[in-house]
Amino acid sequence: MPEVPELNIVGITLEKHFKGQKFKSLEVLWKKWVKASEEEFNEALKGGKLQSVGRNGKELHLKFDNGTVLGIHMMLTGKMILLPTDHNLKNPIFELTFENGAGIIVLDGMGQAKPILNPEIPSIPDIMGDDFTEEYLRKILAKTGGKIKQVIQKQEWIRGIGSAYADEILWAAKISPYSVAKNIPSAKVKDLYEAIRNVTVEATAELEKLKTSSDVFEMENKDHRYVHNPKKTHSPDGEEIIVGKLGSGKTYYTESQTLY
């Protein structure tokens, strides 16, 4: 699924193409998970020009100058395509167009991606927000005996970390994904906090370098990942990448990551 670095790049691409453009229409093509009606979207967005594109948790927020915010959640398998396009558009969820004739369409084979009208901002800290502090992370870890990889992915505690970057973060902090959260020593919690911020910033920068075209939403390129990458057998340090099972999913790590 697209995680925070990928969503950051999608936001940059959307701003490049549509900042300052006036909204034309939004068509909902798969209504199952969409709470607002098509009429409500169009009425709220009518006359608005796109001011900026931000991210909150795993949602993109398109902010218009009439005060309306259009949220987009890509879920596990959502894809975004620029319009007009020659692509074969299977499993469309919704289409957003601007008065210049261009726009986007969101596709999802699982049918879970969705537009959100004026999304609520939860009180739970986002990993890049000012309220996500080292002290907050310490409090979360101190109260749970869960495995650290699973703990930092819990969106009800920390918003923004998925499986792929959890592995990248834990590798950078040299903490085993199987470590018990409350057993991680104080110095390592500091390393973990710094890794969460640094990995997110660095991965976004690397993805921007890897973009093949300004017309592409870079959501599937894994070349910048050091360990959570099925194409790689060894980390940059030369260690073998171990693929283990954790819960219902896989985890990628190396032997030098300490188990606490």
C-alpha positions in Angstrom: 0.0 0.0 0.0 1.2 3.6 -0.5 2.7 4.8 2.8 3.7 8.3 4.0 6.7 8.8 1.7 4.7 7.7 -1.4 1.8 9.9 -0.3 4.1 12.8 0.1 5.2 12.4 -3.5 1.6 12.0 -4.8 0.9 15.3 -3.0 3.8 17.1 -4.6 2.7 15.8 -8.1 -0.9 16.9 -7.5 0.2 20.4 -6.5 2.5 20.6 -9.6 -0.4 19.8 -11.9 -3.4 21.4 -10.2 -2.5 24.1 -7.8 -4.6 27.2 -8.7 -6.9 25.2 -10.9 -10.7 25.6 -10.4 -12.8 22.6 -9.5 -15.2 21.4 -12.2 -16.7 18.1 -11.0 -16.4 15.0 -8.9 -18.0 11.7 -10.0 -18.4 8.9 -7.6 -18.1 5.6 -9.5 -18.1 3.1 -6.6 -20.2 4.3 -3.7 -19.9 1.4 -1.2 -17.5 3.1 1.3 -18.2 6.7 0.4 -20.2 8.6 3.1 -21.1 11.8 1.3 -23.2 11.8 -1.8 -21.9 12.9 -5.2 -24.2 16.0 -4.9 -22.7 16.9 -1.6 -19.1 16.7 -2.9 -20.0 18.9 -5.9 -21.9 21.5 -3.9 -19.1 21.8 -1.4 -16.3 22.0 -3.9 -18.2 24.3 -6.4 -16.2 27.4 -7.4 -13.1 26.4 -5.3 -9.5 26.6 -6.5 -7.0 24.2 -5.3 -4.7 25.9 -2.8 -2.5 23.1 -1.5 -2.2 19.4 -1.0 -1.2 18.0 2.4 -1.2 14.7 4.2 -2.6 13.6 7.5 -1.9 10.1 8.6 -2.5 8.0 5.5 -4.9 10.4 3.9 -4.2 13.1 1.3 -6.0 16.4 1.9 -6.7 18.7 -1.1 -7.5 22.1 0.3 -9.6 24.5 -1.8 -9.8 28.3 -1.3 -13.5 28.1 -0.5 -12.6 26.3 2.7 -13.5 22.8 1.5 -11.1 19.9 2.0 -11.2 16.8 -0.2 -9.7 13.8 1.5 -8.4 10.8 -0.4 -7.6 7.5 1.3 -5.9 5.0 -1.1 -6.3 2.1 1.4 -4.3 -1.1 0.5 -4.4 -1.2 -3.3 -5.6 2.2 -4.5 -3.9 3.8 -7.6 -4.1 7.3 -9.0 -3.9 8.2 -12.7 -3.7 11.6 -14.3 -6.5 12.5 -16.8 -6.8 12.5 -19.7 -5.1 9.1 -20.1 -4.7 6.1 -22.5 -4.5 3.7 -19.5 -7.1 0.9 -19.3 -9.1 2.1 -16.3 -10.2 -0.9 -14.4 -12.0 -0.7 -11.0 -12.7 3.1 -10.9 -13.7 4.6 -7.6 -14.0 8.3 -8.3 -13.0 10.9 -10.9 -12.0 14.5 -10.1 -11.8 17.1 -12.9 -10.8 20.7 -13.1 -11.9 23.4 -15.4 -8.7 23.2 -17.5 -10.0 19.7 -18.6 -7.4 17.7 -16.6 -7.9 15.7 -13.5 -7.4 12.4 -11.7 -9.1 9.1 -11.4 -8.6 6.8 -8.4 -8.8 3.0 -9.1 -8.9 0.1 -6.6 -9.2 -3.6 -7.4 -10.4 -4.2 -3.8 -12.9 -1.3 -4.0 -11.8 0.3 -0.7 -10.2 3.6 -1.7 -12.5 6.5 -1.2 -12.9 10.3 -1.3 -13.8 12.0 2.0 -15.6 15.3 2.3 -14.0 17.6 4.9 -12.2 14.8 6.8 -11.9 15.0 10.5 -8.4 15.5 12.0 -8.0 12.9 14.8 -6.3 13.8 18.0 -3.8 10.9 17.6 -0.4 12.3 16.6 0.9 11.9 13.0 4.5 10.8 12.7 5.6 14.2 11.3 3.4 16.3 13.5 4.6 18.6 16.3 2.6 16.6 18.8 4.5 13.4 18.0 7.3 13.8 20.5 9.9 11.4 21.9 8.1 11.6 25.2 4.8 10.6 23.6 6.5 7.6 22.0 8.0 6.6 25.4 4.5 6.6 27.0 3.1 4.4 24.2 5.9 1.8 24.4 6.0 1.7 28.2 2.4 0.5 28.4 2.4 -2.4 26.0 3.9 -5.8 25.9 3.2 -6.2 22.1 5.9 -6.7 19.4 7.4 -3.4 18.5 6.7 -3.6 14.8 3.0 -4.2 15.4 2.9 -1.5 18.1 4.3 1.3 15.9 1.8 0.4 13.1 -1.3 0.8 15.4 -3.0 3.9 13.9 -5.0 4.4 17.1 -1.7 5.2 18.8 0.6 6.6 16.0 -0.7 7.6 12.6 1.3 7.1 9.4 3.5 3.9 9.8 2.8 0.9 7.7 4.5 -2.5 7.4 7.2 -1.5 4.8 8.5 1.5 6.6 8.1 -0.1 10.0 10.8 -2.5 8.8 13.0 0.3 7.4 12.6 2.3 10.7 13.5 -0.7 12.9 16.5 -1.6 10.7 17.8 2.0 11.0 17.3 1.9 14.8 18.9 -1.6 15.0 15.9 -3.0 16.9 14.4 -6.4 16.1 10.8 -6.3 14.9 10.1 -9.1 17.5 11.2 -6.9 20.5 8.7 -6.4 23.3 7.8 -2.7 23.2 8.1 -2.0 26.9 11.5 -3.8 27.1 13.2 -1.3 24.7 15.8 0.7 26.7 15.6 4.5 27.0 18.5 5.1 24.6 17.0 2.9 22.0 13.6 4.7 22.3 15.5 7.9 21.3 17.1 6.0 18.3 13.6 4.8 17.3 12.0 8.2 17.5 14.8 9.7 15.4 14.6 6.8 12.9 10.9 7.4 12.4 11.4 11.0 11.4 14.7 10.4 9.4 13.5 7.4 7.4 10.3 9.2 6.4 12.1 12.3 5.2 14.9 10.4 3.5 12.5 8.0 1.8 10.5 10.9 0.4 13.6 12.5 -1.0 14.8 9.2 -2.6 11.4 8.6 -4.2 11.5 12.1 -5.7 14.9 11.3 -7.2 13.6 8.0 -8.6 10.6 9.5 -10.3 10.7 8.7 -14.0 8.2 11.4 -15.0 6.4 14.3 -13.4 3.2 12.8 -14.8 3.5 9.6 -12.7 2.3 9.1 -9.2 5.2 7.1 -7.7 3.5 4.6 -5.4 5.0 1.3 -6.3 8.8 1.9 -6.6 10.7 -0.1 -3.8 14.2 0.5 -5.1 15.0 3.0 -2.3 14.1 0.6 0.5 17.1 -1.0 2.3 15.5 -4.2 3.8 11.8 -4.3 3.0 12.4 -5.1 -0.6 11.8 -8.6 -2.1 14.4 -7.8 -4.8 17.2 -7.5 -2.2 19.0 -10.3 -0.4 21.4 -8.2 1.7 21.3 -4.9 3.5 23.7 -2.0 2.6 25.9 -3.3 5.5 26.3 -6.6 3.7 24.1 -8.6 6.1 21.6 -11.2 4.8 18.0 -9.9 4.9 15.8 -12.4 6.9 12.2 -12.7 6.0 10.1 -13.7 9.0 6.5 -14.0 9.9 4.8 -11.7 12.3 1.1 -11.9 12.8 -0.5 -12.4 9.5 2.3 -10.7 7.5 6.0 -10.7 6.8 8.8 -8.8 8.4 12.2 -8.0 6.9 15.2 -7.6 9.2 18.8 -8.5 9.8 20.6 -10.5 12.5 22.3 -7.4 14.0 19.0 -5.9 15.1 18.8 -6.4 18.8 16.0 -8.4 20.4 14.7 -6.8 23.6 
